[in-house]
């Protein structure tokens, strides 16, 4: 069985079989379709594990969301991986420090 290795900042690499990647991608696509159908966002940003999964899955989540969406709520939804990646947590820590300074 083929496997996929994704390097992250976690000490050990994340290893998924091709079947498990497909299964988790399908679950992600259903969740994203439900999110789109409920809230009609213009952009959905995926971070941490979901960002890694989204990047590894190629176009499958985007195609599934387009196929499973109800109607055309005023345009397409754009799926993106968080640009800050694993540095996203540092932003929250920096905000906490500056909050103390601005009081």
N, CA, C and O atoms as a Tinker XYZ file with bonds, in Angstrom:
   412  protein
     1  N      0.854000   -1.178000    0.000000    73     2
     2  CA     0.000000    0.000000    0.000000    64     1     3
     3  C      0.895000    1.234000    0.000000    63     2     4     5
     4  O      1.864000    1.302000    0.756000    81     3
     5  N      0.575000    2.202000   -0.840000    73     3     6
     6  CA     1.352000    3.435000   -0.911000    64     5     7
     7  C      1.118000    4.260000    0.337000    63     6     8     9
     8  O      0.042000    4.211000    0.933000    81     7
     9  N      2.119000    5.011000    0.726000    73     7    10
    10  CA     1.951000    5.895000    1.878000    64     9    11
    11  C      2.468000    7.273000    1.530000    63    10    12    13
    12  O      3.242000    7.450000    0.590000    81    11
    13  N      2.027000    8.236000    2.301000    73    11    14
    14  CA     2.403000    9.629000    2.094000    64    13    15
    15  C      3.027000   10.132000    3.376000    63    14    16    17
    16  O      2.465000    9.940000    4.454000    81    15
    17  N      4.173000   10.769000    3.279000    73    15    18
    18  CA     4.825000   11.339000    4.445000    64    17    19
    19  C      4.808000   12.847000    4.294000    63    18    20    21
    20  O      5.228000   13.389000    3.272000    81    19
    21  N      4.312000   13.526000    5.338000    73    19    22
    22  CA     4.265000   14.983000    5.318000    64    21    23
    23  C      5.135000   15.488000    6.460000    63    22    24    25
    24  O      4.903000   15.139000    7.618000    81    23
    25  N      6.118000   16.293000    6.149000    73    23    26
    26  CA     6.978000   16.860000    7.174000    64    25    27
    27  C      6.284000   18.056000    7.811000    63    26    28    29
    28  O      5.788000   18.935000    7.106000    81    27
    29  N      6.247000   18.093000    9.104000    73    27    30
    30  CA     5.686000   19.217000    9.839000    64    29    31
    31  C      6.689000   19.592000   10.914000    63    30    32    33
    32  O      7.763000   18.995000   10.992000    81    31
    33  N      6.362000   20.557000   11.732000    73    31    34
    34  CA     7.267000   20.907000   12.817000    64    33    35
    35  C      7.095000   19.980000   14.007000    63    34    36    37
    36  O      7.794000   20.122000   15.011000    81    35
    37  N      6.170000   19.032000   13.907000    73    35    38
    38  CA     6.021000   18.014000   14.941000    64    37    39
    39  C      7.261000   17.137000   14.870000    63    38    40    41
    40  O      7.729000   16.848000   13.768000    81    39
    41  N      7.817000   16.698000   16.007000    73    39    42
    42  CA     9.067000   15.947000   15.982000    64    41    43
    43  C      9.062000   14.733000   15.076000    63    42    44    45
    44  O     10.102000   14.414000   14.499000    81    43
    45  N      7.939000   14.038000   14.921000    73    43    46
    46  CA     7.879000   12.881000   14.040000    64    45    47
    47  C      7.022000   13.220000   12.831000    63    46    48    49
    48  O      6.036000   13.945000   12.959000    81    47
    49  N      7.383000   12.705000   11.654000    73    47    50
    50  CA     6.585000   13.019000   10.470000    64    49    51
    51  C      5.206000   12.366000   10.556000    63    50    52    53
    52  O      5.034000   11.328000   11.194000    81    51
    53  N      4.247000   12.984000    9.914000    73    51    54
    54  CA     2.891000   12.465000    9.847000    64    53    55
    55  C      2.827000   11.513000    8.662000    63    54    56    57
    56  O      3.102000   11.910000    7.530000    81    55
    57  N      2.470000   10.270000    8.915000    73    55    58
    58  CA     2.433000    9.271000    7.852000    64    57    59
    59  C      1.004000    8.764000    7.717000    63    58    60    61
    60  O      0.408000    8.282000    8.680000    81    59
    61  N      0.465000    8.881000    6.511000    73    59    62
    62  CA    -0.871000    8.389000    6.214000    64    61    63
    63  C     -0.803000    7.465000    5.012000    63    62    64    65
    64  O     -0.094000    7.753000    4.047000    81    63
    65  N     -1.525000    6.367000    5.059000    73    63    66
    66  CA    -1.637000    5.525000    3.876000    64    65    67
    67  C     -2.501000    6.263000    2.859000    63    66    68    69
    68  O     -3.223000    7.197000    3.208000    81    67
    69  N     -2.423000    5.848000    1.627000    73    67    70
    70  CA    -3.221000    6.493000    0.582000    64    69    71
    71  C     -4.714000    6.358000    0.883000    63    70    72    73
    72  O     -5.480000    7.292000    0.646000    81    71
    73  N     -5.128000    5.213000    1.400000    73    71    74
    74  CA    -6.532000    5.008000    1.747000    64    73    75
    75  C     -6.984000    5.904000    2.888000    63    74    76    77
    76  O     -8.088000    6.448000    2.859000    81    75
    77  N     -6.126000    6.057000    3.895000    73    75    78
    78  CA    -6.465000    6.915000    5.036000    64    77    79
    79  C     -6.496000    8.374000    4.615000    63    78    80    81
    80  O     -7.349000    9.130000    5.079000    81    79
    81  N     -5.588000    8.780000    3.751000    73    79    82
    82  CA    -5.600000   10.150000    3.232000    64    81    83
    83  C     -6.902000   10.403000    2.478000    63    82    84    85
    84  O     -7.516000   11.457000    2.647000    81    83
    85  N     -7.330000    9.457000    1.655000    73    83    86
    86  CA    -8.575000    9.590000    0.909000    64    85    87
    87  C     -9.768000    9.684000    1.859000    63    86    88    89
    88  O    -10.661000   10.507000    1.657000    81    87
    89  N     -9.785000    8.840000    2.898000    73    87    90
    90  CA   -10.890000    8.840000    3.856000    64    89    91
    91  C    -10.968000   10.172000    4.594000    63    90    92    93
    92  O    -12.044000   10.759000    4.712000    81    91
    93  N     -9.819000   10.653000    5.094000    73    91    94
    94  CA    -9.820000   11.915000    5.831000    64    93    95
    95  C    -10.139000   13.096000    4.924000    63    94    96    97
    96  O    -10.770000   14.059000    5.361000    81    95
    97  N     -9.711000   13.033000    3.676000    73    95    98
    98  CA   -10.047000   14.083000    2.713000    64    97    99
    99  C    -11.546000   14.111000    2.454000    63    98   100   101
   100  O    -12.141000   15.184000    2.347000    81    99
   101  N    -12.159000   12.931000    2.354000    73    99   102
   102  CA   -13.608000   12.866000    2.154000    64   101   103
   103  C    -14.356000   13.457000    3.345000    63   102   104   105
   104  O    -15.339000   14.176000    3.163000    81   103
   105  N    -13.902000   13.164000    4.556000    73   103   106
   106  CA   -14.525000   13.710000    5.759000    64   105   107
   107  C    -14.353000   15.231000    5.795000    63   106   108   109
   108  O    -15.291000   15.958000    6.123000    81   107
   109  N    -13.159000   15.701000    5.460000    73   107   110
   110  CA   -12.904000   17.143000    5.403000    64   109   111
   111  C    -13.817000   17.808000    4.378000    63   110   112   113
   112  O    -14.361000   18.882000    4.634000    81   111
   113  N    -13.986000   17.176000    3.224000    73   111   114
   114  CA   -14.836000   17.754000    2.177000    64   113   115
   115  C    -16.289000   17.862000    2.635000    63   114   116   117
   116  O    -16.951000   18.860000    2.349000    81   115
   117  N    -16.792000   16.858000    3.335000    73   115   118
   118  CA   -18.160000   16.908000    3.846000    64   117   119
   119  C    -18.298000   18.047000    4.859000    63   118   120   121
   120  O    -19.268000   18.804000    4.820000    81   119
   121  N    -17.325000   18.165000    5.763000    73   119   122
   122  CA   -17.370000   19.232000    6.771000    64   121   123
   123  C    -17.312000   20.612000    6.115000    63   122   124   125
   124  O    -18.038000   21.520000    6.519000    81   123
   125  N    -16.462000   20.772000    5.116000    73   123   126
   126  CA   -16.348000   22.061000    4.430000    64   125   127
   127  C    -17.615000   22.380000    3.641000    63   126   128   129
   128  O    -18.037000   23.536000    3.589000    81   127
   129  N    -18.223000   21.366000    3.026000    73   127   130
   130  CA   -19.481000   21.578000    2.304000    64   129   131
   131  C    -20.581000   22.019000    3.261000    63   130   132   133
   132  O    -21.351000   22.929000    2.955000    81   131
   133  N    -20.652000   21.371000    4.418000    73   131   134
   134  CA   -21.650000   21.767000    5.413000    64   133   135
   135  C    -21.416000   23.192000    5.899000    63   134   136   137
   136  O    -22.360000   23.963000    6.068000    81   135
   137  N    -20.144000   23.535000    6.123000    73   135   138
   138  CA   -19.805000   24.890000    6.543000    64   137   139
   139  C    -20.241000   25.902000    5.487000    63   138   140   141
   140  O    -20.812000   26.942000    5.815000    81   139
   141  N    -19.975000   25.603000    4.245000    73   139   142
   142  CA   -20.355000   26.520000    3.163000    64   141   143
   143  C    -21.870000   26.653000    3.064000    63   142   144   145
   144  O    -22.393000   27.754000    2.899000    81   143
   145  N    -22.567000   25.532000    3.166000    73   143   146
   146  CA   -24.026000   25.571000    3.044000    64   145   147
   147  C    -24.685000   26.301000    4.209000    63   146   148   149
   148  O    -25.753000   26.889000    4.037000    81   147
   149  N    -24.080000   26.275000    5.371000    73   147   150
   150  CA   -24.651000   26.945000    6.548000    64   149   151
   151  C    -24.333000   28.432000    6.604000    63   150   152   153
   152  O    -25.207000   29.254000    6.878000    81   151
   153  N    -23.056000   28.773000    6.339000    73   151   154
   154  CA   -22.600000   30.142000    6.600000    64   153   155
   155  C    -22.243000   30.950000    5.359000    63   154   156   157
   156  O    -22.089000   32.168000    5.446000    81   155
   157  N    -22.108000   30.298000    4.205000    73   155   158
   158  CA   -21.807000   30.974000    2.950000    64   157   159
   159  C    -20.585000   31.901000    3.039000    63   158   160   161
   160  O    -20.687000   33.078000    2.692000    81   159
   161  N    -19.438000   31.393000    3.498000    73   159   162
   162  CA   -18.252000   32.264000    3.562000    64   161   163
   163  C    -17.647000   32.453000    2.175000    63   162   164   165
   164  O    -17.883000   31.654000    1.269000    81   163
   165  N    -16.875000   33.504000    2.024000    73   163   166
   166  CA   -16.142000   33.711000    0.773000    64   165   167
   167  C    -14.823000   32.955000    0.795000    63   166   168   169
   168  O    -14.340000   32.502000   -0.242000    81   167
   169  N    -14.241000   32.823000    1.990000    73   167   170
   170  CA   -12.954000   32.153000    2.140000    64   169   171
   171  C    -13.018000   31.252000    3.371000    63   170   172   173
   172  O    -13.565000   31.635000    4.405000    81   171
   173  N    -12.453000   30.053000    3.246000    73   171   174
   174  CA   -12.265000   29.164000    4.397000    64   173   175
   175  C    -10.768000   28.924000    4.506000    63   174   176   177
   176  O    -10.144000   28.424000    3.570000    81   175
   177  N    -10.191000   29.281000    5.651000    73   175   178
   178  CA    -8.754000   29.138000    5.876000    64   177   179
   179  C     -8.524000   27.932000    6.786000    63   178   180   181
   180  O     -9.095000   27.837000    7.873000    81   179
   181  N     -7.692000   27.030000    6.327000    73   179   182
   182  CA    -7.406000   25.804000    7.066000    64   181   183
   183  C     -5.991000   25.860000    7.629000    63   182   184   185
   184  O     -5.031000   26.091000    6.894000    81   183
   185  N     -5.870000   25.652000    8.914000    73   183   186
   186  CA    -4.568000   25.699000    9.564000    64   185   187
   187  C     -4.220000   24.387000   10.230000    63   186   188   189
   188  O     -5.042000   23.476000   10.326000    81   187
   189  N     -2.976000   24.311000   10.691000    73   187   190
   190  CA    -2.449000   23.162000   11.419000    64   189   191
   191  C     -2.698000   21.861000   10.644000    63   190   192   193
   192  O     -2.373000   21.782000    9.459000    81   191
   193  N     -3.267000   20.845000   11.295000    73   191   194
   194  CA    -3.444000   19.547000   10.651000    64   193   195
   195  C     -4.336000   19.638000    9.415000    63   194   196   197
   196  O     -4.050000   19.010000    8.395000    81   195
   197  N     -5.419000   20.420000    9.503000    73   195   198
   198  CA    -6.306000   20.526000    8.347000    64   197   199
   199  C     -5.605000   21.191000    7.172000    63   198   200   201
   200  O     -5.884000   20.863000    6.018000    81   199
   201  N     -4.698000   22.123000    7.451000    73   199   202
   202  CA    -3.922000   22.744000    6.386000    64   201   203
   203  C     -2.989000   21.753000    5.721000    63   202   204   205
   204  O     -2.840000   21.756000    4.499000    81   203
   205  N     -2.357000   20.899000    6.524000    73   203   206
   206  CA    -1.469000   19.863000    5.982000    64   205   207
   207  C     -2.286000   18.877000    5.154000    63   206   208   209
   208  O     -1.882000   18.498000    4.054000    81   207
   209  N     -3.435000   18.463000    5.683000    73   207   210
   210  CA    -4.302000   17.532000    4.968000    64   209   211
   211  C     -4.791000   18.148000    3.658000    63   210   212   213
   212  O     -4.806000   17.483000    2.622000    81   211
   213  N     -5.185000   19.405000    3.707000    73   211   214
   214  CA    -5.649000   20.104000    2.504000    64   213   215
   215  C     -4.547000   20.167000    1.449000    63   214   216   217
   216  O     -4.806000   19.934000    0.268000    81   215
   217  N     -3.325000   20.480000    1.863000    73   215   218
   218  CA    -2.208000   20.570000    0.920000    64   217   219
   219  C     -1.889000   19.207000    0.302000    63   218   220   221
   220  O     -1.553000   19.121000   -0.879000    81   219
   221  N     -1.996000   18.154000    1.096000    73   219   222
   222  CA    -1.675000   16.821000    0.603000    64   221   223
   223  C     -2.761000   16.256000   -0.303000    63   222   224   225
   224  O     -2.487000   15.391000   -1.134000    81   223
   225  N     -3.976000   16.733000   -0.150000    73   223   226
   226  CA    -5.111000   16.162000   -0.877000    64   225   227
   227  C     -5.270000   16.717000   -2.289000    63   226   228   229
   228  O     -6.078000   16.203000   -3.062000    81   227
   229  N     -4.526000   17.743000   -2.632000    73   227   230
   230  CA    -4.647000   18.322000   -3.967000    64   229   231
   231  C     -5.970000   19.039000   -4.147000    63   230   232   233
   232  O     -6.403000   19.784000   -3.268000    81   231
   233  N     -6.612000   18.819000   -5.281000    73   231   234
   234  CA    -7.851000   19.534000   -5.608000    64   233   235
   235  C     -9.110000   18.823000   -5.116000    63   234   236   237
   236  O    -10.214000   19.337000   -5.298000    81   235
   237  N     -8.966000   17.656000   -4.498000    73   235   238
   238  CA   -10.147000   16.879000   -4.093000    64   237   239
   239  C    -11.093000   17.637000   -3.172000    63   238   240   241
   240  O    -12.296000   17.630000   -3.433000    81   239
   241  N    -10.620000   18.300000   -2.093000    73   239   242
   242  CA   -11.571000   19.008000   -1.231000    64   241   243
   243  C    -12.313000   20.131000   -1.966000    63   242   244   245
   244  O    -13.518000   20.302000   -1.784000    81   243
   245  N    -11.604000   20.883000   -2.783000    73   243   246
   246  CA   -12.221000   21.989000   -3.518000    64   245   247
   247  C    -13.288000   21.474000   -4.480000    63   246   248   249
   248  O    -14.382000   22.033000   -4.562000    81   247
   249  N    -12.966000   20.411000   -5.202000    73   247   250
   250  CA   -13.933000   19.837000   -6.141000    64   249   251
   251  C    -15.149000   19.287000   -5.405000    63   250   252   253
   252  O    -16.278000   19.438000   -5.870000    81   251
   253  N    -14.924000   18.653000   -4.263000    73   251   254
   254  CA   -16.035000   18.083000   -3.492000    64   253   255
   255  C    -16.938000   19.184000   -2.932000    63   254   256   257
   256  O    -18.160000   19.042000   -2.940000    81   255
   257  N    -16.350000   20.272000   -2.451000    73   255   258
   258  CA   -17.151000   21.385000   -1.924000    64   257   259
   259  C    -17.980000   21.998000   -3.048000    63   258   260   261
   260  O    -19.156000   22.307000   -2.852000    81   259
   261  N    -17.387000   22.175000   -4.206000    73   259   262
   262  CA   -18.126000   22.720000   -5.346000    64   261   263
   263  C    -19.275000   21.797000   -5.749000    63   262   264   265
   264  O    -20.363000   22.264000   -6.087000    81   263
   265  N    -19.031000   20.491000   -5.714000    73   263   266
   266  CA   -20.049000   19.523000   -6.130000    64   265   267
   267  C    -21.176000   19.384000   -5.109000    63   266   268   269
   268  O    -22.329000   19.183000   -5.488000    81   267
   269  N    -20.855000   19.489000   -3.814000    73   267   270
   270  CA   -21.842000   19.227000   -2.764000    64   269   271
   271  C    -22.538000   20.472000   -2.233000    63   270   272   273
   272  O    -23.409000   20.370000   -1.370000    81   271
   273  N    -22.175000   21.624000   -2.726000    73   271   274
   274  CA   -22.800000   22.848000   -2.238000    64   273   275
   275  C    -24.203000   22.982000   -2.785000    63   274   276   277
   276  O    -24.476000   22.599000   -3.922000    81   275
   277  N    -25.091000   23.526000   -1.972000    73   275   278
   278  CA   -26.485000   23.709000   -2.359000    64   277   279
   279  C    -26.620000   25.069000   -3.036000    63   278   280   281
   280  O    -26.422000   26.109000   -2.407000    81   279
   281  N    -26.949000   25.051000   -4.292000    73   279   282
   282  CA   -27.175000   26.304000   -5.011000    64   281   283
   283  C    -25.901000   27.125000   -5.153000    63   282   284   285
   284  O    -24.809000   26.696000   -4.780000    81   283
   285  N    -26.077000   28.300000   -5.696000    73   283   286
   286  CA   -24.969000   29.236000   -5.860000    64   285   287
   287  C    -25.262000   30.434000   -4.972000    63   286   288   289
   288  O    -26.008000   31.336000   -5.353000    81   287
   289  N    -24.669000   30.435000   -3.789000    73   287   290
   290  CA   -24.962000   31.451000   -2.785000    64   289   291
   291  C    -24.302000   32.786000   -3.079000    63   290   292   293
   292  O    -24.066000   33.555000   -2.148000    81   291
   293  N    -24.002000   33.088000   -4.293000    73   291   294
   294  CA   -23.390000   34.369000   -4.593000    64   293   295
   295  C    -21.916000   34.243000   -4.911000    63   294   296   297
   296  O    -21.155000   35.183000   -4.685000    81   295
   297  N    -21.509000   33.128000   -5.419000    73   295   298
   298  CA   -20.121000   32.968000   -5.829000    64   297   299
   299  C    -19.469000   31.754000   -5.229000    63   298   300   301
   300  O    -20.064000   31.021000   -4.440000    81   299
   301  N    -18.241000   31.562000   -5.620000    73   299   302
   302  CA   -17.481000   30.417000   -5.154000    64   301   303
   303  C    -16.853000   30.699000   -3.796000    63   302   304   305
   304  O    -16.583000   31.846000   -3.438000    81   303
   305  N    -16.631000   29.641000   -3.067000    73   303   306
   306  CA   -15.873000   29.750000   -1.826000    64   305   307
   307  C    -14.421000   29.423000   -2.164000    63   306   308   309
   308  O    -14.147000   28.529000   -2.964000    81   307
   309  N    -13.510000   30.142000   -1.559000    73   307   310
   310  CA   -12.084000   29.916000   -1.791000    64   309   311
   311  C    -11.523000   29.179000   -0.578000    63   310   312   313
   312  O    -11.640000   29.660000    0.549000    81   311
   313  N    -10.920000   28.026000   -0.802000    73   311   314
   314  CA   -10.273000   27.267000    0.267000    64   313   315
   315  C     -8.788000   27.568000    0.227000    63   314   316   317
   316  O     -8.157000   27.482000   -0.826000    81   315
   317  N     -8.227000   27.926000    1.389000    73   315   318
   318  CA    -6.806000   28.261000    1.448000    64   317   319
   319  C     -6.170000   27.659000    2.682000    63   318   320   321
   320  O     -6.823000   27.446000    3.704000    81   319
   321  N     -4.906000   27.394000    2.569000    73   319   322
   322  CA    -4.124000   26.966000    3.721000    64   321   323
   323  C     -3.638000   28.221000    4.439000    63   322   324   325
   324  O     -3.264000   29.199000    3.792000    81   323
   325  N     -3.640000   28.199000    5.761000    73   323   326
   326  CA    -3.209000   29.363000    6.541000    64   325   327
   327  C     -1.802000   29.773000    6.120000    63   326   328   329
   328  O     -0.888000   28.949000    6.103000    81   327
   329  N     -1.636000   31.034000    5.784000    73   327   330
   330  CA    -0.351000   31.531000    5.288000    64   329   331
   331  C      0.732000   31.511000    6.355000    63   330   332   333
   332  O      1.907000   31.322000    6.041000    81   331
   333  N      0.354000   31.701000    7.598000    73   331   334
   334  CA     1.352000   31.720000    8.665000    64   333   335
   335  C      1.816000   30.322000    9.059000    63   334   336   337
   336  O      2.833000   30.169000    9.736000    81   335
   337  N      1.085000   29.321000    8.644000    73   335   338
   338  CA     1.474000   27.952000    8.953000    64   337   339
   339  C      1.607000   27.733000   10.450000    63   338   340   341
   340  O      0.723000   28.107000   11.221000    81   339
   341  N      2.700000   27.135000   10.852000    73   339   342
   342  CA     2.913000   26.829000   12.264000    64   341   343
   343  C      3.307000   28.055000   13.088000    63   342   344   345
   344  O      3.363000   27.977000   14.315000    81   343
   345  N      3.581000   29.190000   12.428000    73   343   346
   346  CA     3.901000   30.416000   13.156000    64   345   347
   347  C      2.643000   31.105000   13.686000    63   346   348   349
   348  O      2.739000   32.107000   14.395000    81   347
   349  N      1.472000   30.576000   13.349000    73   347   350
   350  CA     0.214000   31.175000   13.772000    64   349   351
   351  C      0.134000   31.287000   15.293000    63   350   352   353
   352  O     -0.417000   32.259000   15.808000    81   351
   353  N      0.670000   30.320000   16.010000    73   351   354
   354  CA     0.625000   30.350000   17.470000    64   353   355
   355  C      1.487000   31.474000   18.032000    63   354   356   357
   356  O      1.194000   32.008000   19.102000    81   355
   357  N      2.538000   31.830000   17.322000    73   355   358
   358  CA     3.399000   32.914000   17.775000    64   357   359
   359  C      2.676000   34.253000   17.740000    63   358   360   361
   360  O      2.936000   35.122000   18.572000    81   359
   361  N      1.776000   34.423000   16.791000    73   359   362
   362  CA     1.017000   35.663000   16.703000    64   361   363
   363  C      0.159000   35.820000   17.949000    63   362   364   365
   364  O      0.101000   36.903000   18.532000    81   363
   365  N     -0.510000   34.744000   18.360000    73   363   366
   366  CA    -1.331000   34.793000   19.571000    64   365   367
   367  C     -0.504000   35.113000   20.799000    63   366   368   369
   368  O     -0.945000   35.869000   21.664000    81   367
   369  N      0.690000   34.546000   20.887000    73   367   370
   370  CA     1.564000   34.829000   22.024000    64   369   371
   371  C      2.014000   36.289000   22.013000    63   370   372   373
   372  O      2.075000   36.932000   23.061000    81   371
   373  N      2.325000   36.803000   20.837000    73   371   374
   374  CA     2.748000   38.205000   20.734000    64   373   375
   375  C      1.603000   39.141000   21.108000    63   374   376   377
   376  O      1.828000   40.166000   21.752000    81   375
   377  N      0.381000   38.800000   20.710000    73   375   378
   378  CA    -0.764000   39.634000   21.074000    64   377   379
   379  C     -0.954000   39.679000   22.584000    63   378   380   381
   380  O     -1.309000   40.724000   23.131000    81   379
   381  N     -0.722000   38.562000   23.263000    73   379   382
   382  CA    -0.864000   38.519000   24.713000    64   381   383
   383  C      0.142000   39.446000   25.387000    63   382   384   385
   384  O     -0.187000   40.118000   26.365000    81   383
   385  N      1.370000   39.483000   24.866000    73   383   386
   386  CA     2.401000   40.364000   25.420000    64   385   387
   387  C      2.022000   41.823000   25.219000    63   386   388   389
   388  O      2.109000   42.621000   26.152000    81   387
   389  N      1.600000   42.178000   24.003000    73   387   390
   390  CA     1.259000   43.578000   23.721000    64   389   391
   391  C     -0.006000   44.007000   24.441000    63   390   392   393
   392  O     -0.174000   45.193000   24.724000    81   391
   393  N     -0.888000   43.088000   24.743000    73   391   394
   394  CA    -2.093000   43.420000   25.498000    64   393   395
   395  C     -1.698000   43.942000   26.885000    63   394   396   397
   396  O     -2.301000   44.885000   27.396000    81   395
   397  N     -0.692000   43.324000   27.479000    73   395   398
   398  CA    -0.221000   43.772000   28.797000    64   397   399
   399  C      0.397000   45.169000   28.700000    63   398   400   401
   400  O      0.253000   45.967000   29.626000    81   399
   401  N      1.075000   45.473000   27.604000    73   399   402
   402  CA     1.728000   46.773000   27.452000    64   401   403
   403  C      0.741000   47.895000   27.187000    63   402   404   405
   404  O      1.008000   49.046000   27.534000    81   403
   405  N     -0.396000   47.580000   26.579000    73   403   406
   406  CA    -1.345000   48.622000   26.215000    64   405   407
   407  C     -2.389000   48.898000   27.290000    63   406   408   409
   408  O     -3.272000   49.733000   27.091000    81   407
   409  N     -2.305000   48.226000   28.397000    73   407   410
   410  CA    -3.271000   48.469000   29.491000    64   409   411
   411  C     -2.923000   49.700000   30.264000    63   410   412
   412  O     -3.623000   50.052000   31.213000    81   411
